[in-house]
Amino acid sequence: MTGTIPCSPSSRNGFTLLEVLIAITLVVILGSVVGINLIDMPQRGRQNAAKLQLASFKTAIQIYMNDNGAPPTQRQGLEALVERPATPPIPESYPPNGYLDALSVPKDPWGRDYAYLNPGRRGERFEVICYGADGADGGDGFDTDLTTSTP
């Protein structure tokens, strides 16, 4: 016979069980690595959003201080940034739309109120605090407190 190759049991038409198991193992390992990294994404996003909001509060309070000589009192709170305070000291210079671009004081990314202190815990003129994912004082990781006092 010329030019024909007979079929033999050693010719391959598919994958062996070992090759399929190796491929499945690699896919599972890669999926696990990607999945673990994606699990933290929502919490990281909330933490970053809180940091941006704290920076916005800090800037608004600094402008309030420049206009009125002092930050809002503890009693006036962060509401003084969106609505002219009715409790003394009444600010003499108050913009028509307030100091924040909002109709009410925003909640933190976990749906809780920000804490406002005047004076701050370390003697600052003011401090705005987000208690993190757990909503409690202290914590690590995503439960870490975020504040206008830290750079």
Buried (B, 14 or more C-beta within 10 A) or exposed (E): EEEEEEEEEEEEEEEEEEEEEEEEEEEEEEEEEEEEEEEEEEBEEBBEBBBEBBEBBBEBBBEBBEEBEEBBBEEBBBBBBBBEBEEEEEBEEBEEEBBBEEEEBBEBBBEEBBBBBBEBEEEBEBBBBBBBBBBEEEBEEBBBBBBBBEE
